[in-house]
């Protein structure tokens, strides 16, 4: 199963825009993609491990290895298209 890490911060405007989209599509991909939110301030070490330079950043993992990433807010359809392309 793929895993999607959402690196965010509570003070980040674009992150706040993406939060409801992230929660909404989580249901669409149940049993296919595991969704995890990662607060960059609470998880500084993990953010450093993934070289997170700006937020929001979405890191897609397969077998705990990064296979792709997207940075910045995006429309729900764009996020879903990206995830669908990775599930093939």
Backbone as XML, in Angstrom:
<?xml version="1.0"?>
<chain id="A" units="angstrom">
  <residue number="1" name="UNK">
    <atom name="N" x="0.841" y="-1.180" z="0.000"/>
    <atom name="CA" x="0.000" y="0.000" z="0.000"/>
    <atom name="C" x="0.887" y="1.246" z="0.000"/>
  </residue>
  <residue number="2" name="UNK">
    <atom name="N" x="0.464" y="2.253" z="-0.754"/>
    <atom name="CA" x="1.174" y="3.518" z="-0.776"/>
    <atom name="C" x="0.868" y="4.303" z="0.497"/>
  </residue>
  <residue number="3" name="UNK">
    <atom name="N" x="1.763" y="5.216" z="0.832"/>
    <atom name="CA" x="1.571" y="6.094" z="1.987"/>
    <atom name="C" x="1.798" y="7.518" z="1.517"/>
  </residue>
  <residue number="4" name="UNK">
    <atom name="N" x="0.892" y="8.432" z="1.896"/>
    <atom name="CA" x="1.023" y="9.836" z="1.547"/>
    <atom name="C" x="1.246" y="10.648" z="2.807"/>
  </residue>
  <residue number="5" name="UNK">
    <atom name="N" x="2.388" y="11.312" z="2.873"/>
    <atom name="CA" x="2.713" y="12.176" z="4.003"/>
    <atom name="C" x="2.415" y="13.617" z="3.624"/>
  </residue>
  <residue number="6" name="UNK">
    <atom name="N" x="1.636" y="14.292" z="4.442"/>
    <atom name="CA" x="1.296" y="15.697" z="4.242"/>
    <atom name="C" x="2.076" y="16.505" z="5.264"/>
  </residue>
  <residue number="7" name="UNK">
    <atom name="N" x="3.158" y="17.151" z="4.821"/>
    <atom name="CA" x="3.961" y="17.993" z="5.705"/>
    <atom name="C" x="3.323" y="19.380" z="5.743"/>
  </residue>
  <residue number="8" name="UNK">
    <atom name="N" x="2.968" y="19.841" z="6.955"/>
    <atom name="CA" x="2.211" y="21.083" z="7.113"/>
    <atom name="C" x="2.606" y="21.776" z="8.412"/>
  </residue>
  <residue number="9" name="UNK">
    <atom name="N" x="2.058" y="22.975" z="8.597"/>
    <atom name="CA" x="2.155" y="23.694" z="9.877"/>
    <atom name="C" x="0.817" y="24.388" z="10.105"/>
  </residue>
  <residue number="10" name="UNK">
    <atom name="N" x="0.438" y="24.542" z="11.369"/>
    <atom name="CA" x="-0.855" y="25.146" z="11.705"/>
    <atom name="C" x="-0.971" y="26.590" z="11.226"/>
  </residue>
  <residue number="11" name="UNK">
    <atom name="N" x="0.137" y="27.321" z="11.152"/>
    <atom name="CA" x="0.117" y="28.731" z="10.763"/>
    <atom name="C" x="0.136" y="28.945" z="9.250"/>
  </residue>
  <residue number="12" name="UNK">
    <atom name="N" x="0.289" y="27.890" z="8.495"/>
    <atom name="CA" x="0.467" y="27.966" z="7.035"/>
    <atom name="C" x="-0.886" y="28.084" z="6.314"/>
  </residue>
  <residue number="13" name="UNK">
    <atom name="N" x="-1.099" y="29.200" z="5.621"/>
    <atom name="CA" x="-2.352" y="29.423" z="4.898"/>
    <atom name="C" x="-2.648" y="28.370" z="3.841"/>
  </residue>
  <residue number="14" name="UNK">
    <atom name="N" x="-1.707" y="28.083" z="2.917"/>
    <atom name="CA" x="-1.957" y="27.048" z="1.912"/>
    <atom name="C" x="-2.205" y="25.667" z="2.547"/>
  </residue>
  <residue number="15" name="UNK">
    <atom name="N" x="-1.557" y="25.397" z="3.681"/>
    <atom name="CA" x="-1.775" y="24.127" z="4.380"/>
    <atom name="C" x="-3.221" y="24.051" z="4.878"/>
  </residue>
  <residue number="16" name="UNK">
    <atom name="N" x="-3.716" y="25.171" z="5.400"/>
    <atom name="CA" x="-5.102" y="25.218" z="5.876"/>
    <atom name="C" x="-6.077" y="25.002" z="4.725"/>
  </residue>
  <residue number="17" name="UNK">
    <atom name="N" x="-5.739" y="25.527" z="3.540"/>
    <atom name="CA" x="-6.580" y="25.311" z="2.356"/>
    <atom name="C" x="-6.611" y="23.834" z="1.966"/>
  </residue>
  <residue number="18" name="UNK">
    <atom name="N" x="-5.492" y="23.151" z="2.118"/>
    <atom name="CA" x="-5.389" y="21.753" z="1.689"/>
    <atom name="C" x="-5.972" y="20.771" z="2.706"/>
  </residue>
  <residue number="19" name="UNK">
    <atom name="N" x="-6.079" y="21.165" z="3.969"/>
    <atom name="CA" x="-6.526" y="20.239" z="5.018"/>
    <atom name="C" x="-7.865" y="19.584" z="4.708"/>
  </residue>
  <residue number="20" name="UNK">
    <atom name="N" x="-8.916" y="20.334" z="4.349"/>
    <atom name="CA" x="-10.188" y="19.667" z="4.073"/>
    <atom name="C" x="-10.138" y="18.791" z="2.813"/>
  </residue>
  <residue number="21" name="UNK">
    <atom name="N" x="-9.337" y="19.194" z="1.826"/>
    <atom name="CA" x="-9.185" y="18.382" z="0.610"/>
    <atom name="C" x="-8.502" y="17.065" z="0.960"/>
  </residue>
  <residue number="22" name="UNK">
    <atom name="N" x="-7.447" y="17.150" z="1.761"/>
    <atom name="CA" x="-6.713" y="15.959" z="2.196"/>
    <atom name="C" x="-7.652" y="14.994" z="2.916"/>
  </residue>
  <residue number="23" name="UNK">
    <atom name="N" x="-8.458" y="15.510" z="3.847"/>
    <atom name="CA" x="-9.393" y="14.672" z="4.598"/>
    <atom name="C" x="-10.461" y="14.075" z="3.691"/>
  </residue>
  <residue number="24" name="UNK">
    <atom name="N" x="-10.940" y="14.857" z="2.730"/>
    <atom name="CA" x="-11.983" y="14.404" z="1.822"/>
    <atom name="C" x="-11.498" y="13.265" z="0.929"/>
  </residue>
  <residue number="25" name="UNK">
    <atom name="N" x="-10.324" y="13.417" z="0.339"/>
    <atom name="CA" x="-9.860" y="12.376" z="-0.580"/>
    <atom name="C" x="-9.335" y="11.151" z="0.151"/>
  </residue>
  <residue number="26" name="UNK">
    <atom name="N" x="-9.024" y="11.303" z="1.425"/>
    <atom name="CA" x="-8.587" y="10.142" z="2.211"/>
    <atom name="C" x="-9.636" y="9.037" z="2.141"/>
  </residue>
  <residue number="27" name="UNK">
    <atom name="N" x="-10.897" y="9.414" z="2.179"/>
    <atom name="CA" x="-11.996" y="8.436" z="2.100"/>
    <atom name="C" x="-12.040" y="7.769" z="0.730"/>
  </residue>
  <residue number="28" name="UNK">
    <atom name="N" x="-11.735" y="8.537" z="-0.324"/>
    <atom name="CA" x="-11.772" y="8.003" z="-1.691"/>
    <atom name="C" x="-10.711" y="6.932" z="-1.932"/>
  </residue>
  <residue number="29" name="UNK">
    <atom name="N" x="-9.615" y="6.999" z="-1.178"/>
    <atom name="CA" x="-8.497" y="6.083" z="-1.399"/>
    <atom name="C" x="-8.314" y="5.093" z="-0.254"/>
  </residue>
  <residue number="30" name="UNK">
    <atom name="N" x="-9.343" y="4.923" z="0.543"/>
    <atom name="CA" x="-9.291" y="3.991" z="1.675"/>
    <atom name="C" x="-8.873" y="2.608" z="1.171"/>
  </residue>
  <residue number="31" name="UNK">
    <atom name="N" x="-8.000" y="1.956" z="1.903"/>
    <atom name="CA" x="-7.454" y="0.629" z="1.581"/>
    <atom name="C" x="-6.511" y="0.623" z="0.382"/>
  </residue>
  <residue number="32" name="UNK">
    <atom name="N" x="-6.183" y="1.802" z="-0.172"/>
    <atom name="CA" x="-5.218" y="1.870" z="-1.271"/>
    <atom name="C" x="-4.044" y="2.783" z="-0.943"/>
  </residue>
  <residue number="33" name="UNK">
    <atom name="N" x="-4.333" y="3.855" z="-0.185"/>
    <atom name="CA" x="-3.290" y="4.798" z="0.224"/>
    <atom name="C" x="-3.512" y="5.135" z="1.691"/>
  </residue>
  <residue number="34" name="UNK">
    <atom name="N" x="-2.446" y="5.046" z="2.467"/>
    <atom name="CA" x="-2.494" y="5.438" z="3.880"/>
    <atom name="C" x="-2.102" y="6.906" z="3.974"/>
  </residue>
  <residue number="35" name="UNK">
    <atom name="N" x="-2.940" y="7.715" z="4.592"/>
    <atom name="CA" x="-2.722" y="9.156" z="4.698"/>
    <atom name="C" x="-2.196" y="9.497" z="6.088"/>
  </residue>
  <residue number="36" name="UNK">
    <atom name="N" x="-1.121" y="10.296" z="6.129"/>
    <atom name="CA" x="-0.536" y="10.742" z="7.401"/>
    <atom name="C" x="-0.231" y="12.226" z="7.327"/>
  </residue>
  <residue number="37" name="UNK">
    <atom name="N" x="-0.658" y="12.969" z="8.333"/>
    <atom name="CA" x="-0.323" y="14.385" z="8.437"/>
    <atom name="C" x="0.911" y="14.508" z="9.329"/>
  </residue>
  <residue number="38" name="UNK">
    <atom name="N" x="1.864" y="15.342" z="8.910"/>
    <atom name="CA" x="3.111" y="15.528" z="9.648"/>
    <atom name="C" x="3.304" y="17.018" z="9.911"/>
  </residue>
  <residue number="39" name="UNK">
    <atom name="N" x="3.169" y="17.421" z="11.172"/>
    <atom name="CA" x="3.391" y="18.809" z="11.577"/>
    <atom name="C" x="4.902" y="19.046" z="11.588"/>
  </residue>
  <residue number="40" name="UNK">
    <atom name="N" x="5.384" y="19.929" z="10.710"/>
    <atom name="CA" x="6.834" y="20.132" z="10.578"/>
    <atom name="C" x="7.458" y="20.709" z="11.846"/>
  </residue>
  <residue number="41" name="UNK">
    <atom name="N" x="6.680" y="21.402" z="12.657"/>
    <atom name="CA" x="7.225" y="21.964" z="13.897"/>
    <atom name="C" x="7.320" y="20.899" z="14.992"/>
  </residue>
  <residue number="42" name="UNK">
    <atom name="N" x="6.373" y="19.986" z="15.036"/>
    <atom name="CA" x="6.392" y="18.916" z="16.032"/>
    <atom name="C" x="7.306" y="17.767" z="15.603"/>
  </residue>
  <residue number="43" name="UNK">
    <atom name="N" x="7.489" y="17.613" z="14.295"/>
    <atom name="CA" x="8.278" y="16.501" z="13.740"/>
    <atom name="C" x="9.453" y="17.039" z="12.921"/>
  </residue>
  <residue number="44" name="UNK">
    <atom name="N" x="10.249" y="17.905" z="13.544"/>
    <atom name="CA" x="11.368" y="18.535" z="12.840"/>
    <atom name="C" x="12.347" y="17.514" z="12.257"/>
  </residue>
  <residue number="45" name="UNK">
    <atom name="N" x="12.600" y="16.467" z="12.993"/>
    <atom name="CA" x="13.560" y="15.458" z="12.531"/>
    <atom name="C" x="13.052" y="14.760" z="11.269"/>
  </residue>
  <residue number="46" name="UNK">
    <atom name="N" x="11.764" y="14.396" z="11.262"/>
    <atom name="CA" x="11.182" y="13.730" z="10.091"/>
    <atom name="C" x="11.150" y="14.683" z="8.895"/>
  </residue>
  <residue number="47" name="UNK">
    <atom name="N" x="10.800" y="15.944" z="9.139"/>
    <atom name="CA" x="10.802" y="16.948" z="8.065"/>
    <atom name="C" x="12.213" y="17.102" z="7.495"/>
  </residue>
  <residue number="48" name="UNK">
    <atom name="N" x="13.215" y="17.083" z="8.355"/>
    <atom name="CA" x="14.601" y="17.163" z="7.905"/>
    <atom name="C" x="15.015" y="15.941" z="7.112"/>
  </residue>
  <residue number="49" name="UNK">
    <atom name="N" x="14.563" y="14.785" z="7.557"/>
    <atom name="CA" x="14.885" y="13.526" z="6.874"/>
    <atom name="C" x="14.388" y="13.561" z="5.421"/>
  </residue>
  <residue number="50" name="UNK">
    <atom name="N" x="13.237" y="14.200" z="5.201"/>
    <atom name="CA" x="12.666" y="14.287" z="3.858"/>
    <atom name="C" x="13.016" y="15.600" z="3.149"/>
  </residue>
  <residue number="51" name="UNK">
    <atom name="N" x="13.921" y="16.384" z="3.730"/>
    <atom name="CA" x="14.366" y="17.645" z="3.130"/>
    <atom name="C" x="13.203" y="18.555" z="2.757"/>
  </residue>
  <residue number="52" name="UNK">
    <atom name="N" x="12.298" y="18.752" z="3.692"/>
    <atom name="CA" x="11.139" y="19.599" z="3.448"/>
    <atom name="C" x="11.575" y="21.054" z="3.552"/>
  </residue>
  <residue number="53" name="UNK">
    <atom name="N" x="11.506" y="21.764" z="2.431"/>
    <atom name="CA" x="11.939" y="23.149" z="2.392"/>
    <atom name="C" x="10.782" y="24.131" z="2.392"/>
  </residue>
  <residue number="54" name="UNK">
    <atom name="N" x="9.627" y="23.692" z="1.907"/>
    <atom name="CA" x="8.433" y="24.541" z="1.922"/>
    <atom name="C" x="7.211" y="23.650" z="2.124"/>
  </residue>
  <residue number="55" name="UNK">
    <atom name="N" x="6.156" y="24.290" z="2.589"/>
    <atom name="CA" x="4.942" y="23.546" z="2.903"/>
    <atom name="C" x="3.736" y="24.221" z="2.268"/>
  </residue>
  <residue number="56" name="UNK">
    <atom name="N" x="2.686" y="23.476" z="1.975"/>
    <atom name="CA" x="2.579" y="22.038" z="2.175"/>
    <atom name="C" x="3.413" y="21.268" z="1.148"/>
  </residue>
  <residue number="57" name="UNK">
    <atom name="N" x="3.943" y="20.151" z="1.582"/>
    <atom name="CA" x="4.614" y="19.208" z="0.695"/>
    <atom name="C" x="3.998" y="17.836" z="0.931"/>
  </residue>
  <residue number="58" name="UNK">
    <atom name="N" x="3.673" y="17.178" z="-0.169"/>
    <atom name="CA" x="3.083" y="15.844" z="-0.120"/>
    <atom name="C" x="4.108" y="14.860" z="-0.640"/>
  </residue>
  <residue number="59" name="UNK">
    <atom name="N" x="4.489" y="13.900" z="0.200"/>
    <atom name="CA" x="5.496" y="12.906" z="-0.168"/>
    <atom name="C" x="4.805" y="11.554" z="-0.264"/>
  </residue>
  <residue number="60" name="UNK">
    <atom name="N" x="4.947" y="10.919" z="-1.416"/>
    <atom name="CA" x="4.330" y="9.624" z="-1.653"/>
    <atom name="C" x="5.375" y="8.529" z="-1.482"/>
  </residue>
  <residue number="61" name="UNK">
    <atom name="N" x="5.065" y="7.550" z="-0.656"/>
    <atom name="CA" x="5.986" y="6.461" z="-0.350"/>
    <atom name="C" x="5.414" y="5.125" z="-0.811"/>
  </residue>
  <residue number="62" name="UNK">
    <atom name="N" x="6.309" y="4.272" z="-1.248"/>
    <atom name="CA" x="5.963" y="2.871" z="-1.533"/>
    <atom name="C" x="7.023" y="2.040" z="-0.842"/>
  </residue>
  <residue number="63" name="UNK">
    <atom name="N" x="6.589" y="1.129" z="0.007"/>
    <atom name="CA" x="7.522" y="0.324" z="0.809"/>
    <atom name="C" x="8.470" y="1.234" z="1.594"/>
  </residue>
  <residue number="64" name="UNK">
    <atom name="N" x="7.940" y="2.338" z="2.119"/>
    <atom name="CA" x="8.671" y="3.321" z="2.917"/>
    <atom name="C" x="9.806" y="4.019" z="2.176"/>
  </residue>
  <residue number="65" name="UNK">
    <atom name="N" x="9.770" y="4.001" z="0.837"/>
    <atom name="CA" x="10.742" y="4.715" z="0.022"/>
    <atom name="C" x="9.992" y="5.752" z="-0.816"/>
  </residue>
  <residue number="66" name="UNK">
    <atom name="N" x="10.545" y="6.967" z="-0.869"/>
    <atom name="CA" x="9.888" y="8.032" z="-1.630"/>
    <atom name="C" x="9.863" y="7.699" z="-3.115"/>
  </residue>
  <residue number="67" name="UNK">
    <atom name="N" x="8.666" y="7.826" z="-3.708"/>
    <atom name="CA" x="8.549" y="7.600" z="-5.147"/>
    <atom name="C" x="8.171" y="8.879" z="-5.887"/>
  </residue>
  <residue number="68" name="UNK">
    <atom name="N" x="7.609" y="9.860" z="-5.175"/>
    <atom name="CA" x="7.263" y="11.133" z="-5.802"/>
    <atom name="C" x="6.879" y="12.137" z="-4.724"/>
  </residue>
  <residue number="69" name="UNK">
    <atom name="N" x="6.827" y="13.413" z="-5.116"/>
    <atom name="CA" x="6.388" y="14.460" z="-4.185"/>
    <atom name="C" x="5.825" y="15.624" z="-4.968"/>
  </residue>
  <residue number="70" name="UNK">
    <atom name="N" x="4.959" y="16.362" z="-4.299"/>
    <atom name="CA" x="4.380" y="17.592" z="-4.830"/>
    <atom name="C" x="4.451" y="18.634" z="-3.724"/>
  </residue>
  <residue number="71" name="UNK">
    <atom name="N" x="4.730" y="19.874" z="-4.107"/>
    <atom name="CA" x="4.811" y="20.962" z="-3.139"/>
    <atom name="C" x="3.818" y="22.049" z="-3.526"/>
  </residue>
  <residue number="72" name="UNK">
    <atom name="N" x="3.149" y="22.585" z="-2.522"/>
    <atom name="CA" x="2.218" y="23.679" z="-2.733"/>
    <atom name="C" x="0.776" y="23.226" z="-2.771"/>
  </residue>
  <residue number="73" name="UNK">
    <atom name="N" x="-0.104" y="24.204" z="-2.555"/>
    <atom name="CA" x="-1.537" y="23.925" z="-2.603"/>
    <atom name="C" x="-1.939" y="23.619" z="-4.042"/>
  </residue>
  <residue number="74" name="UNK">
    <atom name="N" x="-2.941" y="22.769" z="-4.194"/>
    <atom name="CA" x="-3.435" y="22.407" z="-5.515"/>
    <atom name="C" x="-4.916" y="22.054" z="-5.421"/>
  </residue>
  <residue number="75" name="UNK">
    <atom name="N" x="-5.631" y="22.149" z="-6.526"/>
    <atom name="CA" x="-7.036" y="21.761" z="-6.503"/>
    <atom name="C" x="-7.181" y="20.260" z="-6.239"/>
  </residue>
  <residue number="76" name="UNK">
    <atom name="N" x="-8.304" y="19.894" z="-5.695"/>
    <atom name="CA" x="-8.594" y="18.493" z="-5.380"/>
    <atom name="C" x="-8.397" y="17.600" z="-6.609"/>
  </residue>
  <residue number="77" name="UNK">
    <atom name="N" x="-8.863" y="18.056" z="-7.760"/>
    <atom name="CA" x="-8.776" y="17.241" z="-8.978"/>
    <atom name="C" x="-7.323" y="16.968" z="-9.356"/>
  </residue>
  <residue number="78" name="UNK">
    <atom name="N" x="-6.455" y="17.955" z="-9.154"/>
    <atom name="CA" x="-5.033" y="17.792" z="-9.484"/>
    <atom name="C" x="-4.377" y="16.791" z="-8.533"/>
  </residue>
  <residue number="79" name="UNK">
    <atom name="N" x="-4.712" y="16.882" z="-7.264"/>
    <atom name="CA" x="-4.161" y="15.948" z="-6.285"/>
    <atom name="C" x="-4.627" y="14.530" z="-6.594"/>
  </residue>
  <residue number="80" name="UNK">
    <atom name="N" x="-5.906" y="14.365" z="-6.903"/>
    <atom name="CA" x="-6.442" y="13.043" z="-7.234"/>
    <atom name="C" x="-5.812" y="12.485" z="-8.506"/>
  </residue>
  <residue number="81" name="UNK">
    <atom name="N" x="-5.617" y="13.328" z="-9.504"/>
    <atom name="CA" x="-4.997" y="12.882" z="-10.766"/>
    <atom name="C" x="-3.577" y="12.378" z="-10.504"/>
  </residue>
  <residue number="82" name="UNK">
    <atom name="N" x="-2.840" y="13.100" z="-9.658"/>
    <atom name="CA" x="-1.486" y="12.685" z="-9.311"/>
    <atom name="C" x="-1.514" y="11.325" z="-8.601"/>
  </residue>
  <residue number="83" name="UNK">
    <atom name="N" x="-2.395" y="11.185" z="-7.625"/>
    <atom name="CA" x="-2.477" y="9.916" z="-6.893"/>
    <atom name="C" x="-2.907" y="8.779" z="-7.810"/>
  </residue>
  <residue number="84" name="UNK">
    <atom name="N" x="-3.884" y="9.034" z="-8.667"/>
    <atom name="CA" x="-4.346" y="7.994" z="-9.589"/>
    <atom name="C" x="-3.214" y="7.534" z="-10.514"/>
  </residue>
  <residue number="85" name="UNK">
    <atom name="N" x="-2.383" y="8.477" z="-10.954"/>
    <atom name="CA" x="-1.275" y="8.123" z="-11.851"/>
    <atom name="C" x="-0.247" y="7.251" z="-11.118"/>
  </residue>
  <residue number="86" name="UNK">
    <atom name="N" x="-0.138" y="7.411" z="-9.827"/>
    <atom name="CA" x="0.821" y="6.635" z="-9.046"/>
    <atom name="C" x="0.294" y="5.246" z="-8.677"/>
  </residue>
  <residue number="87" name="UNK">
    <atom name="N" x="-1.009" y="5.073" z="-8.736"/>
    <atom name="CA" x="-1.610" y="3.787" z="-8.384"/>
    <atom name="C" x="-1.578" y="2.789" z="-9.539"/>
  </residue>
  <residue number="88" name="UNK">
    <atom name="N" x="-1.236" y="3.245" z="-10.728"/>
    <atom name="CA" x="-1.241" y="2.353" z="-11.911"/>
    <atom name="C" x="-0.065" y="1.418" z="-11.906"/>
  </residue>
</chain>
